[in-house]
Amino acid sequence: MARYASATRQGLDEEKIGQLDLPPEEQHFAPRERLAIEFAERMACDHLAIDDGFVAKLREHFGEPEILELGMMIGQYIGFGRLLVVLGIGHYSDQPYRSGLA
């Protein structure tokens, strides 16, 4: 797995990443981390559910540059993950996506 050195210096390790698979009550994330995770999940699964209330909540914990950077990184990784699936690259996909239109 790829890990950025800056993230590792800030405490990201495989144990922390493994918490994402646990029920929320068993996870040990700081409030900012939990909110960043929720932002990523909403962007990936239901971006239209990101309303003014959620953006206000983000602004309580993050500055505008941080929100922009989080959003850019989330979007980049969502897009890259989808590209890997379409191209059949990686362990989640053994065949490229083929629509019925081709």
C-alpha positions as CSV (number, residue, x, y, z in Angstrom):
1,M,0.0,0.0,0.0
2,A,1.1,3.5,-0.7
3,R,1.5,5.8,2.3
4,Y,2.7,9.4,2.3
5,A,5.6,10.1,4.7
6,S,3.8,13.2,6.0
7,A,0.8,11.0,6.9
8,T,3.0,8.5,8.6
9,R,4.7,11.2,10.6
10,Q,1.2,12.4,11.7
11,G,0.4,8.9,13.1
12,L,-1.1,7.1,10.1
13,D,-0.3,3.4,10.3
14,E,-1.8,0.1,9.2
15,E,-3.5,-0.3,12.6
16,K,-5.3,3.0,12.3
17,I,-6.3,2.3,8.7
18,G,-7.6,-1.1,9.9
19,Q,-10.0,0.7,12.2
20,L,-12.1,1.7,9.2
21,D,-13.4,-1.8,9.0
22,L,-14.6,-1.8,12.6
23,P,-18.0,-0.7,13.8
24,P,-18.0,3.1,14.6
25,E,-18.2,2.5,18.3
26,E,-14.9,0.5,18.2
27,Q,-13.0,3.1,16.1
28,H,-10.6,5.5,17.8
29,F,-10.4,8.5,15.5
30,A,-10.1,12.1,16.6
31,P,-13.0,14.4,15.7
32,R,-11.2,15.9,12.7
33,E,-10.3,12.4,11.4
34,R,-13.9,11.2,11.9
35,L,-15.2,14.2,10.0
36,A,-12.7,13.7,7.2
37,I,-13.7,10.1,6.9
38,E,-17.4,11.1,6.7
39,F,-16.6,13.7,4.0
40,A,-14.8,11.0,2.0
41,E,-17.7,8.5,2.4
42,R,-20.3,11.1,1.4
43,M,-18.2,12.1,-1.6
44,A,-17.9,8.5,-2.7
45,C,-21.4,7.3,-2.0
46,D,-23.8,10.2,-1.9
47,H,-22.2,13.6,-2.7
48,L,-25.6,15.2,-3.1
49,A,-26.1,14.7,0.7
50,I,-23.4,17.2,1.4
51,D,-25.5,20.2,2.3
52,D,-24.9,23.6,4.0
53,G,-25.1,22.0,7.4
54,F,-22.4,19.5,6.7
55,V,-20.2,22.2,5.1
56,A,-20.7,24.3,8.3
57,K,-19.6,21.3,10.3
58,L,-16.5,21.0,8.2
59,R,-15.7,24.7,8.7
60,E,-15.9,24.2,12.5
61,H,-13.0,21.8,12.3
62,F,-11.1,22.8,9.1
63,G,-10.0,26.0,7.5
64,E,-11.0,26.7,3.9
65,P,-7.6,25.6,2.5
66,E,-7.9,22.3,4.4
67,I,-11.4,21.7,3.1
68,L,-10.3,22.3,-0.4
69,E,-7.3,20.1,-0.1
70,L,-9.4,17.3,1.5
71,G,-12.0,17.6,-1.3
72,M,-9.3,17.5,-4.0
73,M,-7.6,14.5,-2.5
74,I,-10.9,12.6,-1.9
75,G,-11.9,13.3,-5.5
76,Q,-8.5,12.3,-6.9
77,Y,-8.6,8.9,-5.1
78,I,-12.2,8.2,-5.9
79,G,-11.5,8.9,-9.6
80,F,-8.3,6.9,-9.5
81,G,-10.0,3.9,-7.8
82,R,-12.7,3.9,-10.4
83,L,-10.2,4.1,-13.2
84,L,-8.4,1.0,-11.8
85,V,-11.7,-0.9,-11.9
86,V,-12.5,0.2,-15.4
87,L,-9.1,-0.9,-16.6
88,G,-9.2,-4.1,-14.6
89,I,-6.1,-3.2,-12.6
90,G,-5.7,-4.2,-9.0
91,H,-7.1,-6.9,-6.8
92,Y,-10.7,-5.7,-6.8
93,S,-11.2,-6.3,-10.5
94,D,-10.0,-9.1,-12.6
95,Q,-11.8,-7.9,-15.7
96,P,-12.3,-4.4,-17.1
97,Y,-15.8,-3.0,-17.0
98,R,-17.8,-3.6,-20.2
99,S,-21.1,-1.8,-20.7
100,G,-23.8,-3.4,-22.7
101,L,-23.4,-0.5,-25.2
102,A,-20.2,-1.6,-26.8
